[in-house]
Amino acid sequence: METTKDLVRHDVPSRDFGSLLRHWRQIRRLSQLELAAEAAVSARHLCFLETGRSQPSREMVQLLGNTLDVPLNEQNALHLAAGYAPPFGERDFNALDLEHVQDALEFILRQQEPYPGIVIDGRWDIRMRNDASKRLFHPFHEAYEIDDARAGNAMHVVFHPKGLRQFIVNWEEFAGSLIQILHREVAQGANGAASQLRDEIFAYPGLPSGWKVPHGPSHTSPVLPMHLRKGDLDLALFSTLTMFAMPLDVALQQLKIECFYPADTKTAEVARRLATAAAV
């Protein structure tokens, strides 16, 4: 029986329940005793669950998954490994029964005008965008030399040498912070596609080798602007990421709403001028 903190390992565990449970306990940096106390279960029983000497009830799987704050897709994996049907659905983004969610997203994007706003799924594919996003980013987008699939992915657009990367003045600073978001998603397990996406990003040339190691932010500013320049067009933007509270669907848990805001008065004036011109 363990009584001390475990070293965190991010390698993929085998798919039996005990290994998955131990994997998530280590990710959360909890000893067996600490997890047992938080879940109000016997430390002996928890040890038996991890070693396979005992099999969990469905209620125990749910209790431990909630206590460890395991993402919904991985809670499904825990249930399957224990021999139970997965409790959480993963509906398509365009499913009819999610129409009210799409209405809410469209409302948020409209309220973001005249500044850009986009909706990103778990793989960082852009699923929705407002008109301001099209207006401000179109001059850059039309110069991309990448295939349509990658042009529709927010991460690939930033890191591809022929995508937005060529117009980001502070690319190393901005992209270096963005890659840390992927590192965190891989470590937290909240996004099953993050590991593959990170590998795809690291296949691009010109990425500093130090980016392969997770680390904290190196800049001191409260926000990190994305400075874009193409000809006479010069924009400085920073963004916020918003996620759904208490989602009960895997796809919704991974959905992000990214809203961009002007980092200087010049950019704000450009955004308002383009919006006025489009309304005429």
N, C-alpha and C positions, 0 to 999 in steps of 0.2 A: 504493500500500500504506500502511495506516494504522499509525502508531507511537505515537499519543497517545490518551489517554482520550477517549471519545465522550460527548457530552451524551446523557442518557437521554431517550428519547421514548416516550410511552405511547399514541400513536395506533396504530390497527389497521393492520398492514402488509398489503400484497398477499399473496396466498396462494402465490406461487412460493417455492421453497426458499431461494434466496439472500436474499430480503427477510425471510423468517421467521428465518433464521439470524442475519442482521444485527440484527434486532429483539431477539432474545434475548441476543445478545452485548452490546448497548447496555443492556438491562435489567440485566444482571449487571455493567455498568460495566467491561468488559474491552476492550482494544484487540485488533486482529487478532493482533499479536505475542504478547500475553499469552495469548490463547485457544490459539494454535498451540502455545505452550510447555506449557500445562497439558494439552492433548490429545496432545502429542508427535507433531504433524503439521507438515508444511511450511507456513510462513506464506504462501508463494507459492500453494500449492494452496488454502489457506483463502480467500485473496483471490479466486482463480478461482471458488470455490464461491459466494461472495457475489455476484459479478458475473454469474454464469451461464455463464462460459466453460468450466467443468467441471461434470460431473454426479456426485453422490456415490454411492458404493455403499451398500447397506443397512447394512453394518457401520459405515461412516463416519457415516451419519445417527444410528445408535445411540450411537456414541462421542461425537459432539458434543452430542447431547441429554443424555447422562449427565454430561458435563463441565460443561455449563451448568446442570445441575440443573433441566431443563425439566420441568414437570408432565406427568403421563402423558397427559392429554387433548391437550396441545400437542405432545407427542412423536408422538402419532398424526397430528397435522396436519403435522408435519415429514415423516413417512414418506409420507403421501399426496401432499404437494407434490413429493416426489422421485420419485413414481411407484411407491411400494411399498404393500402392504397394511398397515394399522395393526396393530401388534403387541399392543396392550393392549386388553382387553375393557372393556365398561361394562355390567355386568349390573344388572338391576333389584334394588333393595334386598331385595325379597321372593323373590328367586330361590331355588329349592330347593337349589342347590349352594352357597349361602351360609348354609345352616342352622346350620352350626357357628359362623359369625361371629355370627349372631343369638343363639345360645346364650351366647356370650361376653359380648355386650352385655347380655343379660338378667341374667347373673351379676353384672356390674359394677353395674347399677342396683339389684339386690337388696342388694348389699353397702353401697350408699350410704345405705340406710335408717338412721335415720328422717329423713334429709335428702333434698331433691329431687335428682333426676338425670334428664336428658333426652338423647336422641340426635338430632342435627341433620344433615341432608344438605347437599349442596353449595349448595343455594339457601336454607339456613337454615330449611327446613321441619322441624317436629318429627315424627320418625318413631317414636320410642318414648319412654315416660316411666314412671317408677316410681310406686308408690302415694303416696309422700310428696309428689311433685310435684303430684298431684291434690289431696291434703289441704291443703297450704299455699297453693296458688295458686287453689283453687276459689272462695273468696270474692271474689277480684279478677276471675277469669274470668267469673263469672256476671253481672258488671256491664258487660262489653264491649258496645259497640254497633258491631261491625264484622262483615263477612261471614265465613263459616266458613273460606274459603281463607286470608284474611289472619290470622284468629285462630289458625291453625295454623302461622304463620311467626314465628319468634322475633324477627326484626328488625322486621317490621311491628307486632307486638304492642307493642314498646317505643316505636316512633315514632308510631303512629296516635294522634291526639288522644283518641279514644274507647276506646283499648285500655289496656294497663298504664300507659302514660304518665301518665294522670291520677292514679295512685296512687303514683308514684315521687317521693318527697320531694326527692331530689337528682337530678332528671331531667336537667338540663343537664350536670351533671358526669358522670353515668353514661352518658347517650346520646352525649355528646361523645367519650368514650373508645371507645364501641362503633363509632361511625362511622369511627374511625381503623382499626379492624380491617377494615372494608370497603375503605377506601382501600388498605391493604396487600395485600388479596387481589386487587384490580384491578391494582395495580402488579406483583405477583409472577406474575400469570397462572395461579395454581393453581386458580382457581375461575371457570369460564367464565360463570357466571350472576351474578357479583358486580357487574359493570358495570351490567347492567339493574336489579338489585336496588337498587343505590345511587341510580340515577335515580328509581326509584319512591319511595324514602325521601325524597329531596330535593323531591318534589312535595308533601309534607305541609306545612301552614302552621306558622309559628312556629319554624322551624329557623334558628339564627344563620348569617348569610352566611359567617362565618369557617370553618364546618365544611366548606365545599367545598374547602378547601385542606388537604392532608395535613400533619400536624405531630406532634411527639412528645407524650407525656403531660405534663400541666401540674400534676398533683397529686403530692404528695410521699409519700403513704402507700404502704406496700409492697403493699397490696391496695385495690381500689376497691369498697366495699360498695354494694349496691342497697338503698336504704332505702324500704320499702313501708309505706303506712299507709292503712287503710280502717276508719273508725269506731274501735273499741277495739283492732283488730288492728294491731300495730306490729311489723314484721319488719326485721331488718338482715342481709343475706346477701352473701357474696362467692362467686365461682365460679372453677373451673378448667376449661380446655379440654384434652381429651386426644384424640390422633389415632393411627391405626394406624401402626406402624413397618413400613417396607419393603412397602407394599401393591403388588400387581401388577394392580390393577383401578382404573379411573378413579373409580368411585363410592366405593370404599373409601378412596381417597386424600383425598376431599373430606369424608368422614364425621367428625363431631366428637361427643365425649361431654362434655357440660357437667354438672359436679357442683357443687351449691350447698352452702355451709357457713355455719353461724351466725357472724355477726360480733360477737355479744354473748351473754351468758348468758341473757337474756330470750328471745331467739329460739330458742336451744337448748331451753329449757324448754317453749316452745310446741310445737316439733316433737315432742318426746318425749311431751308430754301428748296430742297429737292421735293419735300412733301407738298409745299405750296405749288410748285410747278406741275406736279402730278395731278393736283386737284383741279387745275384749270381746264 
